[in-house]
Amino acid sequence: MSTPSENNRRIARNTLLLYFRTGITMLVTLFTSRIVLNALGVEDYGIYSVVGGLVVLFTFLNVALSSATQRFLNFELGRRNFQQMARVFSASLSAHFGVAFLVVLLAETAGLWFLKTKMVIPAGRLEAANWVYQLSILTTVVGIVRVPYNATILAYERMSFYAYTSLVEAGLRLGVAYALLLAAGDALVLYALLIFGVTAVVWAVYYAYCRWQCETTRYRPEKDGALLRAILGFSGWSLLGNLANMGNVQGLNLLINLFCGVAVNAAMGIASQVSTAVYQLVVNFQTAFNPQIVQLCARDEREHFLPLVFRASKFSFYLLLLIALPIALHARPVLQAWLGTVPPYAPVFLQLIMVSALTDALAGPLWMSAQAFGNIRFYQIVVSLLLLSNLPLAYAALRLGASPAWVLALRAAVNLAALGWRILYFCGKAHIPVYTYARAVLVPAAVVLLLAAAGAGAIQHFGPGSWIVSAAWTAVWAAGSAWLGGLRSTERQGLVRMTRRMFKPDGLGA
């Protein structure tokens, strides 16, 4: 069994690998998006965003099942029960095949009807939109089947493979973008076809690696109905939360399409691209923590579990803040430098999405802890109702003639309310008073936010005219605020020791 010191070292090593992966993929993704936008144009880019989003709506079953698969694999690995882990993999793969079939069924009936009769598609582009829709369905099916392999790699903490494969995928997507500039014919349909090809190639790599390296991924039809029911039962309650999240994102995209058209969808897609690229830094940071959170909970090691959750929440917020703050303050010049032509509403969309992302950064470890505790029925019901409340609120706002920006402002407020509930649930399950979490996470986060915002305001007012220099100084100030105002002396010392170990000659060893 690993010691806390070994766990911390592994987390640090995995974090470094994932940051290396994310830093490169973020740059490649942003550069690729610019090329794709120029090659397709604002109108076709908006079509791809909203049509692909319609298919994603039907994957809410898969997202819920993915959470259950990751949780059960991590839990059994924490107990070192490899035989049961292999059974969980087989049962989850069977379930994912079932979900893939159901997604195709829903997409080819209800989804196709909505595309052809309700969505606002520019004249003459409905046939191309239909091709994009069909190819998006195929891409989604491949992604669904890949989930158990991806979950196994993360459970074993094979972060080097995960990181390098992501780099290959980013490179292939960049190649797709350049192919659009050279190809003749309908670039929108070609883009959807090539993205499907990239997804299929990456799945094949995952499959080959798991067959070679992970004995627990040998598929055998699972006859134990109780195990499958346990996974599906857990997924059933996760389904509510994931359906709410899906509605909160893709549902808003469809509302904007119905009320505002594809040009505003393009602005939402652009802002979401930047936000996703930035937030991936935090997601990967939390990915390095998540297996340990579940495994410590499975072993009931409370003395290590609670500090790990506190650190993951707090550090996630700091890491995102030092990137989100300068981007939010310089949203228009950032988009101008990246895209050249900035779609209407894109800057304010980006700013509001960054606010929501900061809230989600705090919530991520709490969500993973709820998964680890296991009984998530009441938790998911409340979270789902809170998140889904955003749809009627957004509909009412748009119906009353409000700016599309109000849609994302309401989403930020709803996310904040959901964070409050997650904190209450976590503290109840962990048997700690709320003020313990507040003192460990919320108070330091608030102090850092205030210090960073005050410094950023001074830099904006008194600093250099160049937005690039101003953004760089804002990031440096935010990092300094987190280091001095958000960390205890023991945490600073621990990070210094961990960094030194990582950069020793054997620091990145297995």
C-alpha positions as CSV (number, residue, x, y, z in Angstrom):
1,M,0.0,0.0,0.0
2,S,1.3,3.4,-0.9
3,T,2.4,5.9,1.8
4,P,1.0,9.5,1.8
5,S,4.5,10.6,0.7
6,E,4.4,8.3,-2.3
7,N,0.8,9.3,-3.2
8,N,1.8,13.0,-3.1
9,R,4.8,12.3,-5.3
10,R,2.7,10.4,-7.8
11,I,0.1,13.2,-7.8
12,A,2.9,15.7,-8.5
13,R,4.3,13.6,-11.3
14,N,0.9,13.1,-12.9
15,T,0.1,16.7,-12.6
16,L,3.3,17.7,-14.3
17,L,2.6,15.3,-17.2
18,L,-0.9,16.5,-17.6
19,Y,0.1,20.1,-17.5
20,F,2.7,19.4,-20.2
21,R,-0.1,17.8,-22.2
22,T,-2.6,20.5,-21.6
23,G,-0.2,23.4,-22.3
24,I,0.5,22.1,-25.7
25,T,-3.0,20.9,-26.6
26,M,-4.4,24.2,-25.4
27,L,-2.2,26.2,-27.8
28,V,-2.8,23.7,-30.7
29,T,-6.6,23.8,-30.0
30,L,-6.8,27.6,-30.0
31,F,-4.7,27.8,-33.2
32,T,-6.8,25.1,-34.8
33,S,-10.0,26.9,-34.0
34,R,-8.8,30.0,-35.7
35,I,-7.9,28.1,-38.9
36,V,-11.3,26.3,-38.8
37,L,-13.2,29.5,-38.3
38,N,-11.4,31.1,-41.2
39,A,-11.9,28.1,-43.4
40,L,-15.6,27.6,-42.6
41,G,-16.7,31.1,-42.0
42,V,-18.8,32.4,-39.1
43,E,-22.1,30.9,-40.5
44,D,-20.8,27.3,-41.1
45,Y,-18.8,27.4,-37.8
46,G,-22.1,28.3,-36.0
47,I,-23.9,25.4,-37.8
48,Y,-21.2,22.9,-36.8
49,S,-21.4,24.1,-33.2
50,V,-25.1,23.9,-32.8
51,V,-25.7,20.7,-34.9
52,G,-22.9,18.9,-33.0
53,G,-24.4,20.2,-29.8
54,L,-27.7,18.7,-30.7
55,V,-26.1,15.2,-30.9
56,V,-24.2,15.8,-27.6
57,L,-27.6,16.3,-25.9
58,F,-28.3,12.6,-26.4
59,T,-25.1,11.6,-24.7
60,F,-26.4,12.4,-21.2
61,L,-26.8,8.7,-20.6
62,N,-23.2,8.1,-21.5
63,V,-21.8,10.9,-19.3
64,A,-23.7,9.4,-16.3
65,L,-22.4,5.9,-17.1
66,S,-18.9,7.3,-17.5
67,S,-18.9,8.7,-14.0
68,A,-20.1,5.3,-12.6
69,T,-17.5,3.4,-14.6
70,Q,-14.7,5.6,-13.3
71,R,-15.9,5.5,-9.7
72,F,-16.3,1.6,-9.6
73,L,-12.9,1.0,-11.3
74,N,-11.2,3.4,-8.9
75,F,-13.0,1.9,-5.9
76,E,-12.0,-1.7,-6.7
77,L,-8.4,-0.6,-7.5
78,G,-8.3,1.1,-4.1
79,R,-9.2,-2.2,-2.5
80,R,-6.7,-4.0,-4.8
81,N,-9.5,-6.3,-6.0
82,F,-8.3,-6.9,-9.6
83,Q,-10.7,-9.7,-10.4
84,Q,-13.7,-7.6,-9.5
85,M,-12.1,-4.7,-11.4
86,A,-12.1,-6.9,-14.6
87,R,-15.7,-7.7,-14.1
88,V,-16.6,-4.0,-13.6
89,F,-14.8,-3.3,-16.9
90,S,-16.7,-6.0,-18.8
91,A,-20.1,-4.9,-17.3
92,S,-19.5,-1.3,-18.1
93,L,-18.4,-2.0,-21.7
94,S,-21.6,-3.9,-22.2
95,A,-23.6,-1.0,-20.8
96,H,-21.8,1.5,-23.0
97,F,-22.7,-0.6,-26.1
98,G,-26.3,-0.4,-25.0
99,V,-26.0,3.4,-24.5
100,A,-24.5,3.8,-28.0
101,F,-27.4,2.0,-29.5
102,L,-29.9,4.1,-27.6
103,V,-28.1,7.3,-28.7
104,V,-28.3,6.3,-32.3
105,L,-32.0,5.5,-31.9
106,L,-32.8,8.9,-30.2
107,A,-30.6,10.9,-32.6
108,E,-32.2,9.3,-35.7
109,T,-35.7,9.9,-34.6
110,A,-36.3,12.9,-32.2
111,G,-33.0,14.6,-33.0
112,L,-33.5,14.4,-36.8
113,W,-37.0,15.7,-36.5
114,F,-35.8,18.7,-34.5
115,L,-33.0,19.4,-36.9
116,K,-35.3,19.5,-39.9
117,T,-38.3,21.3,-38.4
118,K,-37.2,23.5,-35.6
119,M,-33.6,24.6,-35.9
120,V,-32.7,27.8,-37.5
121,I,-30.4,26.8,-40.4
122,P,-29.5,29.3,-43.2
123,A,-31.1,28.7,-46.6
124,G,-29.3,26.2,-48.7
125,R,-27.3,24.6,-45.8
126,L,-29.8,22.1,-44.5
127,E,-28.3,19.2,-46.6
128,A,-24.8,20.0,-45.3
129,A,-26.1,20.3,-41.8
130,N,-27.7,16.8,-42.1
131,W,-24.3,15.4,-43.2
132,V,-22.7,17.0,-40.2
133,Y,-25.4,15.6,-38.0
134,Q,-24.9,12.0,-39.3
135,L,-21.1,12.2,-39.0
136,S,-21.5,13.7,-35.5
137,I,-23.6,10.6,-34.5
138,L,-20.8,8.3,-35.6
139,T,-18.2,10.3,-33.8
140,T,-20.3,10.2,-30.7
141,V,-20.7,6.4,-30.8
142,V,-17.0,5.9,-31.1
143,G,-16.5,8.2,-28.1
144,I,-19.0,6.3,-26.1
145,V,-17.3,2.9,-26.6
146,R,-13.9,4.4,-25.7
147,V,-15.0,5.5,-22.2
148,P,-14.3,2.2,-20.3
149,Y,-10.7,2.1,-21.8
150,N,-10.1,5.7,-20.9
151,A,-11.5,5.1,-17.4
152,T,-9.1,2.2,-16.9
153,I,-6.1,4.2,-17.9
154,L,-7.0,6.9,-15.5
155,A,-7.7,4.4,-12.7
156,Y,-4.2,2.9,-13.1
157,E,-2.8,6.5,-13.3
158,R,-1.1,5.9,-16.7
159,M,-0.9,9.6,-17.2
160,S,2.1,9.5,-19.6
161,F,0.1,7.5,-22.1
162,Y,-2.9,9.7,-21.6
163,A,-0.8,12.8,-22.1
164,Y,1.0,11.6,-25.2
165,T,-2.1,10.3,-26.8
166,S,-3.8,13.6,-26.3
167,L,-0.9,15.3,-28.0
168,V,-1.3,13.0,-31.0
169,E,-5.0,13.8,-31.2
170,A,-4.4,17.5,-31.0
171,G,-1.8,17.1,-33.8
172,L,-4.3,15.2,-36.0
173,R,-6.9,17.9,-35.4
174,L,-4.4,20.5,-36.5
175,G,-3.8,18.5,-39.6
176,V,-7.6,18.4,-40.3
177,A,-7.7,22.2,-40.0
178,Y,-5.0,22.7,-42.6
179,A,-6.7,20.1,-44.9
180,L,-9.7,22.4,-45.0
181,L,-7.6,25.2,-46.5
182,L,-6.5,22.9,-49.3
183,A,-9.6,20.9,-50.1
184,A,-12.2,21.6,-52.7
185,G,-15.9,21.0,-52.1
186,D,-18.0,21.6,-49.0
187,A,-15.5,22.3,-46.2
188,L,-18.2,21.9,-43.5
189,V,-19.0,18.3,-44.5
190,L,-15.3,17.5,-44.9
191,Y,-14.5,18.8,-41.5
192,A,-17.1,16.6,-39.8
193,L,-15.8,13.6,-41.8
194,L,-12.2,14.1,-40.8
195,I,-13.1,14.7,-37.1
196,F,-14.8,11.3,-37.2
197,G,-11.7,9.8,-38.6
198,V,-9.5,11.3,-35.9
199,T,-11.8,10.0,-33.2
200,A,-11.7,6.5,-34.6
201,V,-7.9,6.4,-34.8
202,V,-7.6,7.6,-31.2
203,W,-10.0,4.9,-30.1
204,A,-8.0,2.2,-31.9
205,V,-4.8,3.4,-30.0
206,Y,-6.6,3.2,-26.7
207,Y,-7.9,-0.2,-27.4
208,A,-4.5,-1.6,-28.5
209,Y,-2.8,-0.1,-25.4
210,C,-5.3,-1.5,-22.9
211,R,-5.1,-4.9,-24.5
212,W,-1.3,-4.8,-24.2
213,Q,-0.9,-3.2,-20.8
214,C,-4.0,-3.8,-18.7
215,E,-5.1,-7.3,-18.0
216,T,-8.4,-6.1,-16.5
217,T,-9.6,-4.9,-20.0
218,R,-10.2,-8.4,-21.4
219,Y,-13.8,-8.3,-22.3
220,R,-16.0,-11.2,-21.1
221,P,-19.8,-11.0,-21.2
222,E,-20.7,-10.4,-17.5
223,K,-23.4,-12.7,-16.2
224,D,-23.7,-11.1,-12.8
225,G,-26.8,-9.1,-13.1
226,A,-26.3,-7.6,-9.6
227,L,-23.1,-5.9,-10.7
228,L,-24.6,-4.5,-13.8
229,R,-27.6,-3.3,-11.8
230,A,-25.3,-1.6,-9.3
231,I,-23.4,0.2,-12.0
232,L,-26.7,1.2,-13.8
233,G,-28.3,2.2,-10.5
234,F,-25.4,4.5,-9.7
235,S,-25.6,5.8,-13.2
236,G,-29.3,6.4,-12.9
237,W,-28.8,9.0,-10.2
238,S,-25.7,10.4,-11.9
239,L,-27.9,10.7,-15.0
240,L,-29.9,13.5,-13.3
241,G,-26.9,15.6,-12.6
242,N,-25.3,15.0,-16.0
243,L,-28.6,15.7,-17.8
244,A,-28.8,18.9,-15.9
245,N,-25.2,19.8,-16.9
246,M,-25.9,18.9,-20.5
247,G,-29.1,21.0,-20.5
248,N,-27.2,23.9,-18.9
249,V,-24.7,23.9,-21.7
250,Q,-26.2,22.5,-24.9
251,G,-29.8,23.6,-23.9
252,L,-28.6,27.2,-23.7
253,N,-26.9,26.9,-27.0
254,L,-30.2,25.7,-28.6
255,L,-32.2,28.5,-26.9
256,I,-29.7,31.0,-28.3
257,N,-30.1,29.5,-31.8
258,L,-33.9,29.7,-31.6
259,F,-33.9,33.3,-30.4
260,C,-30.7,34.8,-31.9
261,G,-29.5,32.6,-34.8
262,V,-26.3,30.9,-35.8
263,A,-24.1,34.0,-35.7
264,V,-24.5,34.2,-31.9
265,N,-24.1,30.4,-31.7
266,A,-20.7,31.0,-33.3
267,A,-19.8,33.6,-30.6
268,M,-20.9,31.0,-27.9
269,G,-18.8,28.3,-29.6
270,I,-15.7,30.6,-29.7
271,A,-16.0,31.6,-26.1
272,S,-16.6,28.0,-25.0
273,Q,-13.5,26.9,-27.0
274,V,-11.3,29.3,-25.0
275,S,-12.9,28.5,-21.8
276,T,-12.6,24.7,-22.4
277,A,-8.9,25.1,-23.3
278,V,-8.2,27.1,-20.2
279,Y,-10.3,24.9,-17.9
280,Q,-8.6,21.8,-19.1
281,L,-5.6,22.9,-17.0
282,V,-7.8,22.5,-13.9
283,V,-9.5,19.4,-15.1
284,N,-6.2,17.7,-15.6
285,F,-5.0,18.9,-12.3
286,Q,-8.1,17.3,-10.7
287,T,-7.6,14.2,-12.8
288,A,-4.3,13.6,-11.0
289,F,-6.1,13.9,-7.7
290,N,-9.3,12.0,-8.4
291,P,-8.1,8.4,-8.2
292,Q,-6.5,9.1,-4.9
293,I,-9.7,10.8,-3.6
294,V,-11.8,7.7,-4.4
295,Q,-9.2,5.2,-3.2
296,L,-8.6,6.9,0.1
297,C,-12.4,7.0,0.6
298,A,-12.7,3.3,-0.2
299,R,-10.0,2.6,2.5
300,D,-11.7,5.0,4.9
301,E,-8.4,6.9,5.5
302,R,-10.2,10.0,6.7
303,E,-7.0,11.7,8.0
304,H,-5.6,11.8,4.4
305,F,-8.9,12.0,2.5
306,L,-10.1,15.4,3.9
307,P,-6.8,17.3,3.5
308,L,-6.6,16.0,-0.1
309,V,-10.1,17.3,-1.0
310,F,-9.3,20.7,0.6
311,R,-6.1,21.1,-1.3
312,A,-7.6,19.9,-4.6
313,S,-10.4,22.5,-4.3
314,K,-8.2,25.4,-3.3
315,F,-5.3,24.7,-5.7
316,S,-7.8,24.3,-8.6
317,F,-9.3,27.7,-7.9
318,Y,-5.8,29.4,-7.8
319,L,-4.6,27.7,-11.0
320,L,-7.6,28.8,-12.9
321,L,-7.7,32.3,-11.4
322,L,-4.2,33.2,-12.6
323,I,-5.3,32.4,-16.2
324,A,-9.0,33.4,-16.1
325,L,-8.5,36.8,-14.6
326,P,-6.2,38.2,-17.3
327,I,-8.3,36.6,-20.0
328,A,-11.5,38.1,-18.6
329,L,-10.0,41.5,-18.2
330,H,-8.7,41.5,-21.8
331,A,-11.3,39.4,-23.5
332,R,-11.7,41.5,-26.6
333,P,-8.0,41.9,-27.5
334,V,-7.4,38.2,-26.7
335,L,-10.1,37.2,-29.2
336,Q,-9.0,39.9,-31.7
337,A,-5.4,38.6,-31.6
338,W,-6.6,35.0,-31.9
339,L,-9.4,35.3,-34.5
340,G,-8.9,38.6,-36.3
341,T,-12.7,39.0,-36.6
342,V,-14.5,38.8,-33.3
343,P,-18.2,37.6,-33.5
344,P,-20.8,39.7,-31.7
345,Y,-21.2,39.0,-28.0
346,A,-18.1,36.7,-27.9
347,P,-16.1,38.9,-25.4
348,V,-18.9,39.2,-22.8
349,F,-19.7,35.5,-23.3
350,L,-16.1,34.6,-22.6
351,Q,-16.0,36.8,-19.4
352,L,-19.2,35.2,-18.0
353,I,-18.0,31.7,-18.8
354,M,-14.8,32.3,-16.9
355,V,-16.8,33.3,-13.9
356,S,-18.7,30.0,-14.0
357,A,-15.5,28.1,-14.5
358,L,-14.0,29.5,-11.3
359,T,-17.0,28.2,-9.4
360,D,-16.7,24.8,-11.1
361,A,-13.0,24.6,-10.2
362,L,-14.0,24.7,-6.5
363,A,-16.8,22.2,-7.1
364,G,-14.9,19.5,-8.9
365,P,-13.3,17.7,-5.9
366,L,-16.6,17.9,-4.0
367,W,-18.4,16.2,-7.0
368,M,-15.7,13.5,-7.0
369,S,-16.1,13.0,-3.2
370,A,-19.9,12.6,-3.6
371,Q,-19.1,9.9,-6.2
372,A,-16.8,8.2,-3.7
373,F,-19.3,8.3,-0.9
374,G,-21.6,6.2,-3.2
375,N,-25.1,7.1,-2.1
376,I,-25.8,10.0,-4.4
377,R,-29.6,10.0,-4.9
378,F,-30.4,13.1,-2.8
379,Y,-27.3,14.9,-3.8
380,Q,-28.1,14.5,-7.5
381,I,-31.7,15.4,-7.2
382,V,-30.9,18.8,-5.6
383,V,-28.0,19.6,-7.9
384,S,-30.1,18.7,-11.0
385,L,-33.0,20.9,-10.0
386,L,-30.7,23.8,-9.3
387,L,-28.8,23.4,-12.7
388,L,-32.0,22.8,-14.7
389,S,-33.6,25.9,-13.3
390,N,-31.3,27.9,-15.6
391,L,-33.2,26.8,-18.7
392,P,-36.6,28.3,-17.8
393,L,-34.9,31.4,-16.4
394,A,-32.9,31.8,-19.6
395,Y,-36.0,31.2,-21.8
396,A,-37.9,33.8,-19.8
397,A,-35.1,36.3,-20.1
398,L,-34.8,35.9,-23.9
399,R,-38.6,35.9,-24.3
400,L,-38.7,39.3,-22.5
401,G,-36.1,40.6,-25.0
402,A,-33.0,40.5,-22.7
403,S,-29.5,40.4,-24.2
404,P,-28.0,36.9,-24.8
405,A,-25.4,37.8,-22.2
406,W,-28.1,37.4,-19.5
407,V,-28.2,33.7,-20.4
408,L,-24.7,33.2,-19.1
409,A,-25.0,35.6,-16.2
410,L,-27.9,33.5,-15.0
411,R,-25.9,30.4,-15.5
412,A,-23.1,31.8,-13.3
413,A,-25.6,32.5,-10.5
414,V,-27.1,29.0,-10.7
415,N,-23.6,27.5,-10.6
416,L,-22.8,29.4,-7.4
417,A,-26.0,28.1,-5.8
418,A,-25.1,24.6,-6.8
419,L,-21.6,25.0,-5.2
420,G,-23.3,26.0,-1.9
421,W,-25.3,22.8,-2.0
422,R,-22.3,20.7,-2.8
423,I,-20.4,22.1,0.2
424,L,-23.3,21.3,2.5
425,Y,-23.6,17.8,1.2
426,F,-19.9,17.1,1.5
427,C,-19.6,18.4,5.0
428,G,-22.6,16.3,6.1
429,K,-21.2,13.1,4.5
430,A,-17.7,13.8,5.9
431,H,-19.1,14.6,9.3
432,I,-17.4,18.0,9.6
433,P,-18.9,21.5,10.3
434,V,-19.3,23.8,7.3
435,Y,-17.0,26.3,8.9
436,T,-14.2,23.7,8.7
437,Y,-14.5,23.7,4.9
438,A,-15.0,27.4,4.7
439,R,-11.9,28.1,6.8
440,A,-9.8,25.6,4.8
441,V,-11.0,26.5,1.3
442,L,-13.5,29.4,0.9
443,V,-11.8,32.0,3.1
444,P,-8.3,31.6,1.5
445,A,-10.0,31.6,-2.0
446,A,-11.9,34.8,-1.2
447,V,-8.7,36.5,0.1
448,V,-6.8,35.5,-3.0
449,L,-9.6,36.7,-5.3
450,L,-9.8,40.1,-3.6
451,L,-6.0,40.6,-3.6
452,A,-5.8,39.5,-7.3
453,A,-8.7,41.7,-8.4
454,A,-7.4,44.7,-6.5
455,G,-3.9,44.3,-8.0
456,A,-5.4,43.7,-11.5
457,G,-7.4,46.9,-11.2
458,A,-4.3,48.9,-10.3
459,I,-2.4,47.3,-13.2
460,Q,-5.2,48.3,-15.6
461,H,-5.2,51.8,-14.3
462,F,-1.5,52.6,-13.8
463,G,0.2,49.9,-15.9
464,P,1.5,49.8,-19.5
465,G,-0.7,50.5,-22.5
466,S,0.0,47.0,-24.1
467,W,-2.7,44.5,-23.1
468,I,-0.2,41.6,-23.4
469,V,2.1,43.2,-20.8
470,S,-0.8,44.0,-18.6
471,A,-2.2,40.5,-18.9
472,A,1.2,39.0,-18.0
473,W,1.6,41.3,-14.9
474,T,-2.0,40.4,-13.9
475,A,-1.2,36.6,-14.0
476,V,2.0,37.2,-12.0
477,W,0.1,39.2,-9.4
478,A,-2.6,36.5,-9.2
479,A,0.1,33.9,-8.7
480,G,1.8,35.9,-6.0
481,S,-1.5,36.5,-4.2
482,A,-2.2,32.8,-4.2
483,W,1.3,32.0,-2.9
484,L,1.3,34.6,-0.1
485,G,-2.3,35.0,0.7
486,G,-3.8,31.6,-0.1
487,L,-1.4,29.0,1.2
488,R,-0.3,28.1,4.7
489,S,3.5,28.0,5.3
490,T,3.3,24.2,5.5
491,E,1.7,24.0,2.1
492,R,4.3,26.3,0.6
493,Q,7.1,24.2,2.1
494,G,5.4,21.0,0.8
495,L,5.1,22.4,-2.7
496,V,8.7,23.4,-2.7
497,R,9.8,19.9,-1.6
498,M,7.5,18.3,-4.1
499,T,8.9,20.4,-6.9
500,R,12.5,19.6,-6.0
501,R,11.7,15.9,-6.0
502,M,10.1,16.1,-9.4
503,F,13.1,17.7,-11.0
504,K,15.6,15.3,-9.5
505,P,17.1,12.8,-12.1
506,D,14.7,10.1,-10.9
507,G,11.9,12.4,-10.0
508,L,9.7,11.3,-12.9
509,G,10.3,7.6,-12.5
510,A,7.5,5.2,-12.0
